[in-house]
Amino acid sequence: MLRSIPNKLGGVCAIFLAILLIFTLPFTPQQRRGNQFYLPNQILF
């Protein structure tokens, strides 16, 4: 993934945003429908 980014600043921004996304995912509001209707879980499982 990082080899496709031509400059170093873009790579640093991509890594920072990826880490930020990983840390903010547990704090997203959960729905009462369950995980079977959650789109990322449908893709992963």
MMTF fields as JSON, N, C-alpha, C and O atoms, coordinates in Angstrom:
{
  "mmtfVersion": "1.0.0",
  "mmtfProducer": "UNKNOWN",
  "numBonds": 179,
  "numAtoms": 180,
  "numGroups": 45,
  "numChains": 1,
  "numModels": 1,
  "chainsPerModel": [1],
  "groupsPerChain": [45],
  "chainIdList": ["A"],
  "bondAtomList": [4, 2, 8, 6, 12, 10, 16, 14, 20, 18, 24, 22, 28, 26, 32, 30, 36, 34, 40, 38, 44, 42, 48, 46, 52, 50, 56, 54, 60, 58, 64, 62, 68, 66, 72, 70, 76, 74, 80, 78, 84, 82, 88, 86, 92, 90, 96, 94, 100, 98, 104, 102, 108, 106, 112, 110, 116, 114, 120, 118, 124, 122, 128, 126, 132, 130, 136, 134, 140, 138, 144, 142, 148, 146, 152, 150, 156, 154, 160, 158, 164, 162, 168, 166, 172, 170, 176, 174],
  "bondOrderList": [1, 1, 1, 1, 1, 1, 1, 1, 1, 1, 1, 1, 1, 1, 1, 1, 1, 1, 1, 1, 1, 1, 1, 1, 1, 1, 1, 1, 1, 1, 1, 1, 1, 1, 1, 1, 1, 1, 1, 1, 1, 1, 1, 1],
  "groupList": [{"groupName": "MET", "atomNameList": ["N", "CA", "C", "O"], "elementList": ["N", "C", "C", "O"], "formalChargeList": [0, 0, 0, 0], "bondAtomList": [1, 0, 2, 1, 3, 2], "bondOrderList": [1, 1, 2], "singleLetterCode": "M", "chemCompType": "L-PEPTIDE LINKING"}, {"groupName": "LEU", "atomNameList": ["N", "CA", "C", "O"], "elementList": ["N", "C", "C", "O"], "formalChargeList": [0, 0, 0, 0], "bondAtomList": [1, 0, 2, 1, 3, 2], "bondOrderList": [1, 1, 2], "singleLetterCode": "L", "chemCompType": "L-PEPTIDE LINKING"}, {"groupName": "ARG", "atomNameList": ["N", "CA", "C", "O"], "elementList": ["N", "C", "C", "O"], "formalChargeList": [0, 0, 0, 0], "bondAtomList": [1, 0, 2, 1, 3, 2], "bondOrderList": [1, 1, 2], "singleLetterCode": "R", "chemCompType": "L-PEPTIDE LINKING"}, {"groupName": "SER", "atomNameList": ["N", "CA", "C", "O"], "elementList": ["N", "C", "C", "O"], "formalChargeList": [0, 0, 0, 0], "bondAtomList": [1, 0, 2, 1, 3, 2], "bondOrderList": [1, 1, 2], "singleLetterCode": "S", "chemCompType": "L-PEPTIDE LINKING"}, {"groupName": "ILE", "atomNameList": ["N", "CA", "C", "O"], "elementList": ["N", "C", "C", "O"], "formalChargeList": [0, 0, 0, 0], "bondAtomList": [1, 0, 2, 1, 3, 2], "bondOrderList": [1, 1, 2], "singleLetterCode": "I", "chemCompType": "L-PEPTIDE LINKING"}, {"groupName": "PRO", "atomNameList": ["N", "CA", "C", "O"], "elementList": ["N", "C", "C", "O"], "formalChargeList": [0, 0, 0, 0], "bondAtomList": [1, 0, 2, 1, 3, 2], "bondOrderList": [1, 1, 2], "singleLetterCode": "P", "chemCompType": "L-PEPTIDE LINKING"}, {"groupName": "ASN", "atomNameList": ["N", "CA", "C", "O"], "elementList": ["N", "C", "C", "O"], "formalChargeList": [0, 0, 0, 0], "bondAtomList": [1, 0, 2, 1, 3, 2], "bondOrderList": [1, 1, 2], "singleLetterCode": "N", "chemCompType": "L-PEPTIDE LINKING"}, {"groupName": "LYS", "atomNameList": ["N", "CA", "C", "O"], "elementList": ["N", "C", "C", "O"], "formalChargeList": [0, 0, 0, 0], "bondAtomList": [1, 0, 2, 1, 3, 2], "bondOrderList": [1, 1, 2], "singleLetterCode": "K", "chemCompType": "L-PEPTIDE LINKING"}, {"groupName": "GLY", "atomNameList": ["N", "CA", "C", "O"], "elementList": ["N", "C", "C", "O"], "formalChargeList": [0, 0, 0, 0], "bondAtomList": [1, 0, 2, 1, 3, 2], "bondOrderList": [1, 1, 2], "singleLetterCode": "G", "chemCompType": "PEPTIDE LINKING"}, {"groupName": "VAL", "atomNameList": ["N", "CA", "C", "O"], "elementList": ["N", "C", "C", "O"], "formalChargeList": [0, 0, 0, 0], "bondAtomList": [1, 0, 2, 1, 3, 2], "bondOrderList": [1, 1, 2], "singleLetterCode": "V", "chemCompType": "L-PEPTIDE LINKING"}, {"groupName": "CYS", "atomNameList": ["N", "CA", "C", "O"], "elementList": ["N", "C", "C", "O"], "formalChargeList": [0, 0, 0, 0], "bondAtomList": [1, 0, 2, 1, 3, 2], "bondOrderList": [1, 1, 2], "singleLetterCode": "C", "chemCompType": "L-PEPTIDE LINKING"}, {"groupName": "ALA", "atomNameList": ["N", "CA", "C", "O"], "elementList": ["N", "C", "C", "O"], "formalChargeList": [0, 0, 0, 0], "bondAtomList": [1, 0, 2, 1, 3, 2], "bondOrderList": [1, 1, 2], "singleLetterCode": "A", "chemCompType": "L-PEPTIDE LINKING"}, {"groupName": "PHE", "atomNameList": ["N", "CA", "C", "O"], "elementList": ["N", "C", "C", "O"], "formalChargeList": [0, 0, 0, 0], "bondAtomList": [1, 0, 2, 1, 3, 2], "bondOrderList": [1, 1, 2], "singleLetterCode": "F", "chemCompType": "L-PEPTIDE LINKING"}, {"groupName": "THR", "atomNameList": ["N", "CA", "C", "O"], "elementList": ["N", "C", "C", "O"], "formalChargeList": [0, 0, 0, 0], "bondAtomList": [1, 0, 2, 1, 3, 2], "bondOrderList": [1, 1, 2], "singleLetterCode": "T", "chemCompType": "L-PEPTIDE LINKING"}, {"groupName": "GLN", "atomNameList": ["N", "CA", "C", "O"], "elementList": ["N", "C", "C", "O"], "formalChargeList": [0, 0, 0, 0], "bondAtomList": [1, 0, 2, 1, 3, 2], "bondOrderList": [1, 1, 2], "singleLetterCode": "Q", "chemCompType": "L-PEPTIDE LINKING"}, {"groupName": "TYR", "atomNameList": ["N", "CA", "C", "O"], "elementList": ["N", "C", "C", "O"], "formalChargeList": [0, 0, 0, 0], "bondAtomList": [1, 0, 2, 1, 3, 2], "bondOrderList": [1, 1, 2], "singleLetterCode": "Y", "chemCompType": "L-PEPTIDE LINKING"}],
  "groupTypeList": [0, 1, 2, 3, 4, 5, 6, 7, 1, 8, 8, 9, 10, 11, 4, 12, 1, 11, 4, 1, 1, 4, 12, 13, 1, 5, 12, 13, 5, 14, 14, 2, 2, 8, 6, 14, 12, 15, 1, 5, 6, 14, 4, 1, 12],
  "groupIdList": [1, 2, 3, 4, 5, 6, 7, 8, 9, 10, 11, 12, 13, 14, 15, 16, 17, 18, 19, 20, 21, 22, 23, 24, 25, 26, 27, 28, 29, 30, 31, 32, 33, 34, 35, 36, 37, 38, 39, 40, 41, 42, 43, 44, 45],
  "secStructList": [7, 4, 4, 4, 7, 7, 1, 2, 2, 2, 2, 2, 2, 2, 2, 2, 2, 2, 2, 2, 2, 2, 2, 2, 4, 4, 4, 1, 7, 7, 7, 6, 6, 7, 4, 4, 4, 7, 2, 2, 2, 2, 2, 2, 7],
  "xCoordList": [0.824, 0.0, 0.868, 0.594, 1.905, 2.685, 3.542, 3.906, 3.875, 4.675, 3.87, 4.443, 2.548, 1.727, 1.597, 1.065, 2.084, 2.031, 3.363, 4.407, 3.35, 4.605, 5.491, 6.712, 4.934, 5.796, 5.672, 4.719, 6.651, 6.707, 5.616, 5.085, 5.275, 4.236, 2.888, 2.123, 2.601, 1.36, 1.345, 0.305, 2.49, 2.58, 2.38, 1.7, 2.976, 2.813, 1.356, 0.814, 0.722, -0.699, -1.565, -2.508, -1.255, -2.043, -1.913, -2.905, -0.697, -0.497, -1.203, -1.845, -1.088, -1.729, -3.244, -3.878, -3.83, -5.282, -5.719, -6.788, -4.91, -5.258, -5.241, -6.139, -4.223, -4.144, -5.281, -5.872, -5.592, -6.696, -8.018, -8.853, -8.209, -9.431, -9.537, -10.619, -8.427, -8.445, -8.804, -9.54, -8.285, -8.57, -9.973, -10.504, -10.596, -11.934, -13.048, -14.203, -12.743, -13.794, -14.514, -15.732, -13.833, -14.584, -15.567, -16.481, -15.402, -16.267, -17.437, -18.215, -17.577, -18.716, -19.982, -19.927, -21.111, -22.344, -22.786, -22.795, -23.145, -23.602, -25.11, -25.841, -25.553, -26.981, -27.587, -26.889, -28.889, -29.562, -29.938, -30.405, -29.738, -30.097, -29.129, -29.463, -27.945, -26.955, -25.939, -26.069, -24.939, -23.842, -24.138, -23.379, -25.215, -25.472, -25.897, -25.781, -26.392, -26.801, -25.748, -25.938, -24.647, -23.605, -22.731, -22.161, -22.624, -22.002, -20.557, -20.229, -19.669, -18.304, -18.272, -17.428, -19.164, -19.194, -19.732, -19.335, -20.624, -21.099, -19.966, -19.889, -19.093, -17.976, -16.93, -16.391, -16.642, -15.591, -16.019, -15.203, -17.272, -17.714, -18.732, -19.23],
  "yCoordList": [-1.19, 0.0, 1.254, 2.195, 1.277, 2.501, 2.766, 3.915, 1.738, 1.969, 2.67, 3.242, 2.634, 3.307, 4.806, 5.543, 5.264, 6.689, 7.314, 6.902, 8.302, 8.788, 9.607, 9.57, 10.34, 11.161, 10.733, 10.057, 11.139, 10.701, 11.336, 10.697, 12.578, 13.247, 12.553, 12.41, 12.13, 11.391, 10.062, 9.644, 9.399, 8.132, 8.318, 7.522, 9.374, 9.661, 9.989, 9.541, 10.767, 11.095, 9.846, 9.695, 8.948, 7.724, 6.839, 6.288, 6.702, 5.887, 6.519, 5.82, 7.836, 8.526, 8.364, 8.098, 8.523, 8.375, 6.939, 6.71, 5.965, 4.563, 4.252, 3.579, 4.741, 4.509, 5.227, 4.68, 6.444, 7.19, 6.459, 6.413, 5.894, 5.148, 3.911, 3.595, 3.213, 2.011, 2.367, 1.631, 3.496, 3.873, 4.427, 4.361, 4.974, 5.544, 4.544, 4.814, 3.41, 2.437, 1.888, 1.723, 1.595, 1.075, 2.075, 1.675, 3.357, 4.368, 4.747, 5.634, 4.1, 4.387, 3.826, 2.786, 4.481, 4.0, 2.653, 2.439, 1.769, 0.44, 0.456, 1.123, -0.274, -0.337, -1.538, -2.495, -1.474, -2.555, -3.718, -4.754, -3.556, -4.618, -5.783, -6.887, -5.555, -6.614, -6.47, -5.618, -7.308, -7.193, -7.811, -7.598, -8.567, -9.228, -8.241, -8.542, -7.056, -6.057, -4.971, -4.063, -5.057, -4.041, -4.33, -5.415, -3.368, -3.595, -4.096, -5.04, -3.52, -4.075, -5.528, -6.298, -5.916, -7.31, -8.216, -9.378, -7.712, -8.513, -8.756, -9.824, -7.778, -7.938, -8.886, -9.733, -8.743, -9.555, -10.996, -11.907, -11.217, -12.568, -13.037, -14.158],
  "zCoordList": [0.0, 0.0, 0.0, -0.745, 0.821, 0.94, -0.288, -0.537, -1.062, -2.268, -3.347, -4.274, -3.236, -4.24, -3.964, -4.794, -2.797, -2.455, -2.857, -2.351, -3.758, -4.334, -3.393, -3.542, -2.437, -1.58, -0.12, 0.267, 0.675, 2.069, 2.911, 3.818, 2.625, 3.413, 3.222, 4.176, 2.013, 1.767, 2.504, 3.013, 2.565, 3.294, 4.785, 5.432, 5.33, 6.757, 7.06, 8.071, 6.19, 6.386, 6.303, 7.079, 5.369, 5.224, 6.459, 6.935, 6.978, 8.182, 9.378, 10.162, 9.519, 10.635, 10.578, 11.6, 9.386, 9.264, 9.51, 10.076, 9.094, 9.334, 10.83, 11.337, 11.532, 12.982, 13.695, 14.626, 13.269, 13.866, 13.653, 14.556, 12.477, 12.188, 13.073, 13.568, 13.276, 14.115, 15.554, 16.211, 16.046, 17.428, 17.618, 18.726, 16.566, 16.725, 16.432, 16.76, 15.832, 15.517, 16.751, 16.69, 17.87, 19.027, 19.624, 20.345, 19.342, 19.933, 19.035, 19.386, 17.892, 17.021, 17.653, 18.309, 17.475, 18.109, 17.541, 16.329, 18.437, 18.026, 17.827, 18.559, 16.847, 16.574, 17.292, 17.629, 17.52, 18.223, 17.307, 17.782, 15.999, 15.071, 15.128, 14.698, 15.648, 15.699, 14.586, 13.706, 14.641, 13.696, 12.344, 11.398, 12.223, 10.947, 9.869, 8.681, 10.265, 9.293, 9.099, 8.29, 9.83, 9.755, 8.535, 8.423, 7.624, 6.325, 6.399, 5.679, 7.227, 7.272, 7.737, 7.277, 8.631, 9.063, 7.969, 7.885, 7.13, 6.007, 5.021, 4.413, 4.861, 3.929, 4.511, 3.798, 5.808, 6.423, 6.653, 6.519, 6.995, 7.326, 6.318, 6.421]
}
